[in-house]
């Protein structure tokens, strides 16, 4: 495969810092939001997810499915950037929001998590049947990347995905949860926890959450980090014995050797959401995986160009990789 259309990542001068790379797009990027068609996709457990299409496929152009990160959505700058560039290059794009992330609360007491592949499997299976003449590609970011890699590696998976890309995947969840509880990474954890608790508190208005998970609303408000949140809510509501059980079973690293789909992993050594300890060794990945590891890039960052004319290298890399399969 020829990837020469996209040069290896070099951070913009003055933007090499991990936190600047991570925050730059959110704080400073100005772009026109894509026009979307919203599809409400009904799940087998009678819940739903909202899927945002850049265009409804009425031809055989390839479809790219996007999976956002924790508390992400269509409003995330990396999602809109990818949708804009890929749609300009003859791809149909669809963002599958995780449960409750589109702005509409999901119906059940449960939510979504890093290892929950069932909703994505249902949706991609639907795409295979609904659009049999369209190649399917997939991109996962952060939590969505971990989920996608786990999906691809699960033995029972027979999904027709042509190629996939993982961006900044937290491949070993317990290591990442510990890393987020240190230094400036606590800032990101605080912001994410704020959204997670807000979403959980809304569930108390519709469900007897105290009966289900054993804590009241005041106790939810006091949760300070991912370990506490996953002990209190994620693990019990999704059937895990403990937070550690959830982390162990849901981490994608153990599934990489079983992946049979051409897959590109893009990771940065300076990612503030994790440490290099999450990275796989050569013997832990299948020959279908290509790992691109960069010194800089932050978490879902990868801003190149200059500080006055930033370039969003990540989107170009996604485009060039998928174009090599067309």
N, C-alpha and C positions, 0 to 999 in steps of 0.2 A: 504493500500500500504506500502511496506517495502522499506525505503530509507537508510537502514543501510550500504549499499555499499559506501556511501559518507558521511564522517563526516561533522558536522557543520563547517562553515568557521572560521578559526583562522588566522589572518595575520602573515606572516613571521616576525620573530624577526628583528627589525630594519626597517621594511617596513610598519608599521602601519599607517604612515602619509597619509592623504587623497590624497595628490597630488602625492606622490610616488606611491601609489596604482593605481592612474589614469594613470600615465605616464610610469610606469616601462616597460610594455610590448612593448609599442611603441619605447622606447629608447634602450632597452637592449635585448629583446627576439630575439633569433636566431632560425629559423625553416625553414624547406624545404617547399617551396610553393607547394601546391597541383597541380597536373596536371589536367587541366579542359577541358571540352568540352563546347564551347560557343553556346548558342541558342539565336537567335534574335527573341524575342516574339513580334509579331505585336499587337498593341492595337486597340480598336474599334474606336478611334478618329484618326487613321492613324499615330500615333506616335509609338514608340517602347521602349522596355527595353531589356537589355542584361542579360541573365541568365547563370550563370556559374555552370555547373554540375561536380561533382567529378567523376561520372560514369553515363552513360545513362541506365535507367532501362530496362533490358531485362529479369528480373525475378521479383518475388513478394516481394523482400526486402523493408522495409519501406523507405519512402522519407521524408527527413527533409528539409523544406524550411527556409532559413535564410533571415532576413531583417536587413540591416546594419543601422548605425546611421547617423546623419547629416554629409554630405560630405564624408561619409565612402565609402568603396568599397571592392573589392577582396583583395586589398593591405592592408587592416586593419588587424592587428595582431590577433585580437579576431576572425575574420572571418576565417583566415587560420588555426588557432588553432582548432576551432570547426570542420572545414571540415576535417582536418587530423584525429582527434580522432574519430569522428563519422563514417567516412568511414572505419577506421580500425576495427570498431565494427559492420560491416554488414549493415550500412545504406547507402542509396543513398543520397547525399547532393546536394542541388541547392541553390545558392545565387541569389535572384532576385534583381538586382541593381535597385535603383530608377532612374527616368529619368535623363539622363545626367551624371550619376555617374560612369559609366564603363570606361570612357575615351573617349567616343563618345558622342558628343552633341546630345540631342534630337531635334526633328524637329520643335516643336511648341514654341511659345513665353513663354508658361507656363512651370512650372517645377514640383516639388513635394513638399509636406509639411507634417506636423505632423499628420494631420487628413485625408489625401487623401487615402482612402481605395479602390478606384475603380480599380487601377492597380493590386493590390494584389488580389482582388476578382476575376478579370478576369483570372489572372494566376493560382490561385488555382482551379478555376472552370475548367480550361483547364486540370490541372493535374488530377482532379477527372474523367474526361472523357477519357483522354489519358491513364491513368494507374489505371483502376478500381480495380485491384487486389492488389494495394499497399496502405498500411496505410499511411496517411499524418500527419506529425508532423510539428510544426512551432516554430521558435525562433525569437524574435525581440529584438534588442539592442537599447537603448536610443530612438531616434526619431522613429526607426523601431518598438520598443516595444510599444510606445504610439499608433502608427498606428495599430499594430496587436491587441491590446486590444480593441480599438474602433471597428475594424472590427468584432471581436468576439462578441461584445456586441450589434451591430446593429440588430434591430429586423428582418430586411428582410434577414439577412445572413443565408443561409442554406448550408454552406460549410461543406464538410465532413473532418473535422480536428479531429484526434484522441485525441491529447493533445498539449498544447502550453506552451511556457516559455517566460516570459517578464523579461528583464534584464535592470535595471537602467532606468525605464520609467519616463519621465518628465510628471507626471500625471495631473498637472495643469500648463499650459503653461505660463500664465502671471506671476505666482510666480517664475517660473524658469527663465524667461526672466529678471526679476528684480534681481534675485540672480546672474545671470551671469554678471551683470553690477556693481558688488561690489568686492573689494579685489582682491586676486590672480585669482579669477574666470574670471576677465577681460582678463587674458592671454589666456584662452581657447576661450573666445569670439573673441578676436583679430584674433586667428588662423583660427577659423571657418568663421569669417566674411571675411577674406582675400580670402578664397576659394569661398565663396558665391558670392562676388563681381566680382571675376575673371570670374566665370561662367556666371553671368548676363551680364558683359561687352561683352562677346563673342556673346551674342544674338543680340547686337546692330549691328553686322556685317551682320546679316541675316534678321532681322525684324526691323520695324519702332517702336522701343521700346519707344521712346519719345512720339509718338502719343498714344501708348497703356497705358503708366503709367504716363506720364506727366513730366518726368525728363530726363535730358541729361546725358551723360557719366561722365562729371565732377562732377555732383551732386551724382551720384552713388559712385564715388571714395571717397566722403566725408562722406558716411554713416558710423557710428561708432559703432552701437550696434544693437541687434536683433529687438528692438522696431522700430528703424528707418528703418531697412531693410524691416520689415514686413509691416510697414506703406507704404513705397515707392513701394514695389514690390509684396510680398507674398499675401497681402490682395487684392489689385485691380486686379491682373492678374488671381486670382483664384475665384473671384466673392464674396469676403467678403466686408462688409461695412467699416471695419476698422481693425486695428491690434487686438484690443480688441475683436471684433466680431470673428475674426479668432481664437484667443486663446480660447474664450469661447466655440465655437462650436466644436473645434478640440481636446480639452482636454479629455483624456480617462477616467478620474476619474468618470465622470457621467455615463459611460457605464458599469462599473464593476459589478453592481448589476444585469445586464441583461445577463451576460455571461453564456452559457450553456455547454461550453467545459471545460474539466479538464485543469486547467491553474495554473502554478506556477509563482508567482511574487517574484523576487529577488531584494531587495533594500538594500542600505547602508545608515545609518544615517549620515555618514560623506561625502556623495556625494557632491562635490563642484559645481555640476550643478543645485542643487536644495536645498530646506530646508525640514525639517520634516513636514512642513505645507501641502505638497502635498500628504502625505500619507492618505489612506482612513481609516475611522472608520469601525468597524465590521459590522455595519448596512449598509454600502455602498458597500459591496461586496457580491457576490452570494456564495452559498455553494459549488460551483464548483471551487472556487479560494482558493489557499493556499498561504499565504504571509510569506516569509522568510525574516526577517528584521535583519540586522547585524550592530553592532556598527561601524565596519570598513569595508572597501572594495572600497571606492572611487567610481568613475564612470567607470563602466565596467572594474573593476580591479579584486579584489578578488584573490590576490597573496598570497599563503601560502608557506609552506616549510621553507627554509632558504634563506638568501640573496645570498648564493653561489650556492644553489640548489633550485631555486624557483619552485613551483608547481602551475599550473594554475587550481585552484580549480573549477572555473566557468565551465570549459569544462567537468570536471568529474561530476559535479552536473547535468549538462544538460543530459549527458549520463545516469546517474543513474535514473533520473526521467523518461526518455523515455523508458528505459529498463523495468521499472515497468509495462508498458502497453503491452509489447511484450509477 
